[in-house]
Amino acid sequence: MNFVVSVEVNFYPTYRSYYSLLNDGGTVKDITVAENEMLAVLNRELHYTALKQLLVTAAVISLEKTALNALPLGFNDAMHGYFRVLCVGYALYAVGNTVMLILLYFTDYSGALTASALFAGSTVIFTVIGQFFTTTLFGFGFLMGASLFAIHATFRLASYTDNLPYRVLGQQPIVAQTKRGRFTELGILLEHGEQRIDQSLHRTEYKRHVRRECGTNITEANNTIGEES
């Protein structure tokens, strides 16, 4: 929601204008102006998003003890510490996730995948390592993973947009290519399996319908013969 309200609403019009100029044969001057405007809006909205996330996190951390103690949840000091650590971790994750979505806007699928894999892998590794230390470190695995996620995604977006015209034009294939990896093949296989199941169910339902119709016709014929007798 934060991404849609804070970033996408203001960023997407400039993004669409930039790519429209590229696709419709805009002049170099117009493309350069549109690119600078788009990146300026993007940087501003990402800054506002991070700032709002920081303020909300600070407010939650400041008020959480009073609010949670008023509820019959049985929170102790250790659980309050876990909550604060997870709040900071989620704030960093939210910022990193927003930047990762922007990478998808620019079709940097490998960068987005690398950032997501780094978050997933580092969170698991740091969480497992934390099991060998004191319980006060619970939650720091998520915090460390979210920190690496946000840092890596931010640096990736910065390096990607530094030479955006080349990324958009030079790295794209001249001829359209259709890539079919393992997951694509798996998706097609599952789709075909679903279609076969639907067809089998349809045939079974049709046979049942025919049998009911035949049974009804036989009953009506027997009743007619009985009445004539």
C-alpha positions as CSV (number, residue, x, y, z in Angstrom):
1,M,0.0,0.0,0.0
2,N,2.8,2.4,0.8
3,F,4.4,1.6,-2.5
4,V,1.2,2.3,-4.5
5,V,0.3,5.5,-2.6
6,S,3.7,7.0,-2.2
7,V,5.7,5.8,-5.3
8,E,3.6,4.4,-8.0
9,V,1.0,7.2,-8.2
10,N,3.6,9.9,-8.9
11,F,6.3,7.8,-10.5
12,Y,4.3,5.9,-13.1
13,P,3.2,8.9,-15.2
14,T,6.8,9.9,-15.7
15,Y,7.8,6.3,-16.3
16,R,5.1,6.0,-19.0
17,S,6.1,9.2,-20.6
18,Y,9.8,8.2,-20.8
19,Y,9.1,4.8,-22.4
20,S,6.5,6.3,-24.7
21,L,9.2,8.7,-26.1
22,L,11.5,5.7,-26.6
23,N,8.9,3.6,-28.3
24,D,7.4,6.4,-30.4
25,G,10.6,7.9,-31.7
26,G,11.1,10.9,-29.5
27,T,14.0,13.2,-29.9
28,V,17.2,12.7,-27.9
29,K,16.6,16.0,-26.0
30,D,13.0,15.0,-25.1
31,I,14.2,11.6,-23.9
32,T,16.9,13.0,-21.8
33,V,14.6,15.5,-20.2
34,A,12.0,12.8,-19.5
35,E,14.7,10.5,-18.1
36,N,16.0,13.2,-15.7
37,E,12.4,14.0,-14.6
38,M,11.6,10.4,-14.1
39,L,14.7,9.7,-12.0
40,A,14.2,12.9,-9.9
41,V,10.6,11.8,-9.1
42,L,11.7,8.3,-8.3
43,N,14.5,9.5,-5.9
44,R,12.1,11.9,-4.2
45,E,9.4,9.4,-3.7
46,L,11.7,6.7,-2.5
47,H,13.2,9.2,0.0
48,Y,9.7,10.1,1.2
49,T,8.7,6.5,1.5
50,A,11.8,5.6,3.6
51,L,11.2,8.7,5.8
52,K,7.5,7.8,6.4
53,Q,8.5,4.2,7.2
54,L,11.1,5.5,9.6
55,L,8.6,7.8,11.4
56,V,5.9,5.1,11.6
57,T,8.5,2.6,13.0
58,A,9.7,5.1,15.6
59,A,6.1,5.9,16.6
60,V,5.3,2.2,17.0
61,I,8.4,1.5,19.0
62,S,7.7,4.4,21.3
63,L,4.1,3.5,21.9
64,E,4.2,-0.3,21.8
65,K,5.0,-0.9,25.4
66,T,2.1,1.2,26.7
67,A,-0.3,-0.2,24.2
68,L,0.7,-3.9,24.6
69,N,0.8,-3.7,28.4
70,A,-2.8,-2.4,28.3
71,L,-3.9,-5.7,26.6
72,P,-4.0,-9.1,28.4
73,L,-1.3,-10.6,26.2
74,G,1.3,-11.4,28.9
75,F,4.2,-9.5,27.2
76,N,7.4,-9.4,29.3
77,D,10.5,-7.3,28.7
78,A,12.1,-9.9,26.4
79,M,9.1,-10.1,24.2
80,H,9.0,-6.3,24.0
81,G,12.6,-6.4,22.8
82,Y,11.7,-9.0,20.1
83,F,8.9,-6.8,19.0
84,R,11.1,-3.7,18.6
85,V,13.8,-5.7,16.6
86,L,11.1,-7.1,14.3
87,C,9.7,-3.6,13.8
88,V,13.1,-2.2,12.6
89,G,13.6,-5.3,10.5
90,Y,10.2,-4.9,8.8
91,A,10.9,-1.2,8.2
92,L,14.1,-2.1,6.3
93,Y,12.3,-5.0,4.5
94,A,9.5,-2.6,3.4
95,V,12.1,-0.2,1.9
96,G,14.0,-3.0,0.2
97,N,10.8,-4.4,-1.2
98,T,9.8,-1.1,-2.6
99,V,13.2,-0.7,-4.3
100,M,13.0,-4.3,-5.6
101,L,9.6,-3.5,-7.2
102,I,11.2,-0.5,-9.0
103,L,13.8,-2.9,-10.4
104,L,11.0,-5.0,-11.9
105,Y,9.6,-1.8,-13.4
106,F,12.9,-1.4,-15.3
107,T,12.9,-5.1,-16.2
108,D,15.9,-5.8,-14.1
109,Y,14.7,-9.3,-13.3
110,S,18.1,-10.7,-12.4
111,G,18.7,-7.9,-10.0
112,A,15.4,-8.3,-8.3
113,L,15.9,-12.1,-8.1
114,T,19.3,-11.7,-6.6
115,A,18.1,-9.2,-4.0
116,S,15.2,-11.5,-3.1
117,A,17.4,-14.6,-2.9
118,L,19.9,-12.6,-0.7
119,F,17.1,-11.7,1.7
120,A,15.7,-15.3,1.9
121,G,19.1,-16.9,2.2
122,S,20.7,-14.5,4.7
123,T,17.6,-14.5,6.9
124,V,17.7,-18.2,7.2
125,I,21.5,-18.3,7.8
126,F,21.5,-15.6,10.4
127,T,18.5,-17.1,12.2
128,V,20.1,-20.5,12.4
129,I,23.4,-18.9,13.7
130,G,21.3,-17.0,16.3
131,Q,20.0,-20.2,17.7
132,F,23.5,-20.9,19.1
133,F,23.6,-17.7,21.1
134,T,21.4,-16.1,23.8
135,T,17.7,-15.8,23.3
136,T,17.9,-12.0,23.4
137,L,19.2,-12.2,19.8
138,F,15.9,-13.7,18.5
139,G,14.7,-11.7,15.6
140,F,18.1,-10.4,14.6
141,G,18.3,-12.9,11.8
142,F,15.4,-11.2,10.1
143,L,16.8,-7.8,10.9
144,M,20.2,-8.7,9.3
145,G,18.5,-10.2,6.2
146,A,16.3,-7.2,5.7
147,S,19.3,-4.9,6.1
148,L,21.2,-6.7,3.4
149,F,18.1,-6.8,1.2
150,A,17.6,-3.0,1.4
151,I,21.2,-2.2,0.9
152,H,21.8,-4.5,-2.0
153,A,18.5,-3.5,-3.8
154,T,19.4,0.2,-3.3
155,F,22.9,-0.1,-4.7
156,R,21.6,-2.3,-7.6
157,L,18.9,0.3,-8.5
158,A,21.5,3.1,-8.4
159,S,24.0,1.3,-10.6
160,Y,21.2,0.2,-13.0
161,T,19.8,3.8,-13.5
162,D,23.2,5.4,-13.9
163,N,23.3,4.2,-17.5
164,L,19.6,3.7,-18.1
165,P,19.6,4.3,-21.9
166,Y,22.1,1.6,-22.5
167,R,20.2,-0.7,-20.1
168,V,16.9,-0.1,-21.9
169,L,18.2,-0.1,-25.5
170,G,21.6,-1.8,-25.6
171,Q,21.0,-4.8,-23.4
172,Q,17.7,-5.7,-25.1
173,P,17.8,-8.4,-27.8
174,I,17.4,-7.1,-31.4
175,V,15.0,-9.9,-32.2
176,A,12.2,-10.9,-29.8
177,Q,13.1,-14.1,-28.1
178,T,10.8,-16.6,-26.3
179,K,12.5,-18.1,-23.2
180,R,11.1,-21.3,-21.8
181,G,12.9,-22.3,-18.6
182,R,12.1,-25.1,-16.1
183,F,9.4,-23.2,-14.3
184,T,7.7,-22.3,-17.6
185,E,7.7,-25.9,-18.6
186,L,6.4,-26.8,-15.2
187,G,3.6,-24.2,-15.5
188,I,2.6,-25.5,-19.0
189,L,2.6,-29.1,-17.7
190,L,0.4,-28.1,-14.8
191,E,-1.9,-26.2,-17.1
192,H,-2.3,-29.2,-19.4
193,G,-2.9,-31.5,-16.4
194,E,-5.6,-29.1,-15.2
195,Q,-7.2,-29.1,-18.7
196,R,-7.2,-32.9,-18.8
197,I,-8.8,-33.1,-15.3
198,D,-11.5,-30.6,-16.4
199,Q,-12.2,-32.6,-19.6
200,S,-12.3,-35.9,-17.6
201,L,-14.8,-34.3,-15.1
202,H,-16.8,-33.0,-18.0
203,R,-17.0,-36.4,-19.7
204,T,-18.0,-38.0,-16.4
205,E,-20.7,-35.5,-15.8
206,Y,-21.9,-36.0,-19.3
207,K,-22.1,-39.8,-18.9
208,R,-24.0,-39.4,-15.7
209,H,-26.4,-37.0,-17.4
210,V,-26.9,-39.5,-20.3
211,R,-27.5,-42.3,-17.8
212,R,-30.1,-40.3,-16.0
213,E,-31.8,-39.4,-19.2
214,C,-31.8,-43.0,-20.3
215,G,-33.2,-44.2,-17.0
216,T,-35.9,-41.6,-17.1
217,N,-36.9,-42.6,-20.7
218,I,-37.0,-46.3,-19.7
219,T,-39.1,-45.6,-16.7
220,E,-41.5,-43.5,-18.8
221,A,-41.7,-46.3,-21.4
222,N,-42.4,-48.9,-18.8
223,N,-45.2,-46.7,-17.3
224,T,-46.7,-46.3,-20.7
225,I,-46.6,-50.0,-21.4
226,G,-48.2,-50.7,-18.0
227,E,-51.0,-48.2,-18.7
228,E,-51.7,-49.7,-22.1
229,S,-51.8,-53.2,-20.6
